[in-house]
Amino acid sequence: MKVGILTHFHNSVNYGGVLQAYALCEFLNKNGHDASQILYLPKMTLVSDSSLTIKDVCRKVVLRLNKKIYKKRNRGIKARMEQLFIDFRNNVPHTEREYTKADIAETNDIFDVFITGSDQVWNPFWHDSNYLLSFVKDNSAKLSYAASIGVGQLDKAQEKLYPRYLSTFKALSVRESTASDVLSPLLDKQVQVCVDPTLLLTAEEWDNVAARRKIKEKYVFLYLLGEDKKTRKLAEKFAEAKGIKLVTIPDLLGAYRHCDRRLKAEKIMDATPSDFISLIKYADYIITDSFHACVFSLLYKKQFFAFQRDNKIKMESRIQNLTQMFGCPERFCTHDEVDIKQLMQMSQIDYTNMINQFEKEKQKSVDYLNSNLSK
């Protein structure tokens, strides 16, 4: 059975994004399917009936100014990151050509089944109906796998959007329980929660992807997608208190970031997706606001601390769900609750008893895929 997967993969320089795309293809192909990523250039819009606040407008103005100021520098960073990601992406099964809104319907001639997900393919703040598989013909099966809406609640315009498209799906699964709680009442049926694709593979299987160790000494790996200065200061203090090196990847997602420049850390400028896994695998501690950094920390049974990203509550649900599933909800921290003293005194994660609960959730996800992809 030929399976076409649509997620945030094409041209991506996001470590978590390309690794989850690899993982779903790898899992399906190992289980007898012929799965490929669809190379797609999306055209995003905002779906909302809410007007922008003054704060939103100011933020947009600042972002545009920064984009203009650092346009040339960002172009160079994006080009460098593209080179770091291109070999990995090329090794993930994908369509021979790239598609746009105008011609993606032609993939109906290639695939028998379409899967959308994982990652935030249903986030209403960057909406493209093709991620809701609007282009798929009626004679082809449509599934979602661990899709994320990225928000904890919807406005009225958004509530009308999802039933319009999702009612024709053969089966639906999301990544967070909050997404299931939001979508199930709108569709009048239960939406299953499945684990992120990266969790379908074992640590041993990820060892085949991970690069060799990059840092010889003991170190704290700091991986922050947000630009919060408090977390960076806390990480510096933590590494200093432990007497070990602080290591980070700056300028993520192809953009220059002031917050990384003054950081007292070894900056890894050439990290490929395989290096990203390696940096977590060999770290003594991980401090992060990234869902996928938490995933790999848990798979490799690491001591980690997950922080709220830029104090944005809407970003935290996926990490909270993840830490609860593994039985370590205390690893999700907020700046108001955790200081350096508390961070130092936090007990080690005991991985001996938490794996059973995760394996049950993983098996539910495996069963979901197997049952809905059987002929």
C-alpha positions, 0 to 999 in steps of 0.5 A: 500500500502506497502511503503519502504523508503530508507534514512540515518537512519540505525545506525544513530546517527544524530539527524536530520537524525533520526527525518526526517526518523521518520517524513516521516513514521509517516505522511504516516502511519497516512494517510493510508499507510504501510510505513517502513524504509529499514535498509540498510548498504551503501557502499559510493564512490565519483563521480567526474571528478575533481582532489583533490587540495593540500588543499583537500589532506592536509585536508584528511591527518589531518582527518586521523591523528585525527581519529587515535589519537582519535580512542579509545575515538571516539569509546567510544563516538560512543557507548554512542551515539548509546545507546542514539539513539537506543530506538528511532530508534527501535520505527520507523517502519523498516524492520526486517533485515538489507540489503547490496548492495548484497541483497537489491533487495530482498526488491522488494518482500516486498514493492509496492512503494519505496521512497528515501529521505529525507536528502542528499541521492544524495550527489555526495561526498558520492554516493551509487546508491541504494539511486537512487533506482537502485535495484528496479524492473520495476514493482514497482513505484519509488519516491523521497521525499525532496531528497538533493544533498547537492551541488549547482553545478555538474561537468560533471561526476556528470551530467551524473550520475543522468539522468541515474537513475532518468529518470525511477522515477514516480515522483521526488521531492527535498528539495532545490530549488537549487537542482531543478535548477540543476537537472531539465535541466538534466532530461528535466522535472521539479523537484518539491521542497517539504518541509523536512519531519519534516515539515509535522508534526505540533509542537503539533505532535512533542510535543508527541515526545519531552522529558520533559524540561531538563534545568530549567533556561533561556538559549541559545541552541548552536547546531553546527555540524561544528567546527567553533570557531568564532560562538562559541565565538559569542554564549558565548558573546551573552549568557553573554550579555543576562545574561542567560546560554549557553547550548550545545551538544558536540561531535556530530556524535560520534566524539571527538571535541576540539572545544567543550572542552573549551566552557563556556557552560553546556554540555548535554552528554545524549541527545536523539533525544527526548531531542534534540527537547525539548532543542529547544522547551524550549530554549529562543534563538537558535544559530546553523548551522544545517538545522534541528535545524532551522526547529524545531526553526521555528516550535516552533516559536523560536528566532534563528540565523543560521550560515554558517557551517565552512565557507562552502558556499555549506552547506548554500543553504538548510537553506537559502531556509528554512528561505526564505520560512518562510519569515525571510532570515535575520536569516541566518548570516555570520561571516563577516556580523554579530558581537555581536552588530548586533546580539543583535540589530536584531529584533525579528522574527514576526511569525504572517504573515509568517505561510500562505506561509509555509502552502501553501508549505506544502500543495503542498508537501502533495498533491505530496505524496497523488497523487503519492501514490494513487492506 
